[in-house]
Amino acid sequence: MKRFVILIIALLMGMSIFSQQLASIDNRLRAKFTDDFLLEMQQNRQDDLEYFTWFLDNSYVIKDVGTSVSDRFPKLRYYDKETKQAGAEVVDFDEQNFNILEYAFEIDEKESTSYIIGNTGKALVLSSNKDLTEKYNKYRRMRYENN
């Protein structure tokens, strides 16, 4: 009986240590990905989960551009999770609660991409894939050097 109790305690401690090593899932990722896909990433592709979590806050800037440039760039549209297509045009937005994955966008390999946000006088400017890769690699180096 004593061995059984020790075995149970060891198993629970092992499960606790394992669960602590899994990266947490940022709820904002659910705007684009299903729970099953996120769990699969959490369990089997933690590097991908880490990248998408980093991407949420580091892939773009919001710039004041005024209303005179609204014809030069495409309008930002919502991402329709059901159809996996661009949906309705964005009219206004809350910058404090902005989730990049709620919107339809394309990222160019070498050039930044801009989208006008409704009639707000603001633009979403996405970094190029090349710049994102450089920034993410720098982030990872700094993160793992400090651990």
Buried (B, 14 or more C-beta within 10 A) or exposed (E): EEEEEEEEEEEEEEEEEEEEEEBEBBEBBBBBBEEEEBBBBBEEBEEEBBBBBBBBEBBBEBEEBEEEEBEEBBBBBBBEBEEEEBBEEBEEBEEEEBBBBBBBBEBEEEEEBBBBBBEBBBBBBBBBBEBBEEBBEEBBEEEEEEE
